[in-house]
Amino acid sequence: MAILSAALWFITAHEDSPNSRSLGILAVACFFLFNTFYAQGFLAIPFFYPAEITTLRTRSRGVSLSVMSNWIFTFLVVMITPTATSNIGWKTYIIFAVLNLSFIPVVYFFFPETSGISLEALDYLFDHPGMTRGVLNKEHRKRMLQLSSQEQTTSNEKEDGVWDSKADVVAEIEHR
């Protein structure tokens, strides 16, 4: 999105006529490119990522907050863009490009990697106080991977009245 915004900014800043046909074609092409890649990449993040990183106790609130903020900011962009474009013209795209590029370090440093980690092991990530202590510590990442692997290798035996895996509970329910 930052690249598309920068391309629109560059073309519109160097074009003599603001109503040229080539700018219209470029704008339509950029909108199609953006929607194609956004739908395949980032569109699902506000819906799936909060469900992965929040604990069971706070999951519904976290997902609700994420979806709410997603729609509020979408509404804000839709309402502001026509006014900004008519007032500052091509500089509107500079604002969007800078905002998008500024999120790269935020995502890199503050969003924990959750691939290969079970939802139950993710609770361990947030057991530690501080915003990034659990995210940036490699020992915590190793511990979460260990917890995930232990959950996957549980036995199918019932010990002390406690089931070791969800499959055992499902099998018992189906047996009844």
Secondary structure, 3 states (H helix, E strand, C coil): CHHHHHHHHHHHHCCCCCCCHHHHHHHHHHHHHHHHHHHHCCCCHHHHHHHHHCCCCCHHHHHHHHHHHHHHHHHHHHHHHHHHHHHHCCHHHHHHHHHHHHHHHHHHHHCCCCCCCCHHHHHHHCCCCCCCHHHHCHHHHHHHHHHHHHHHCCCCCCECCECCCHHHHHHHHHHC
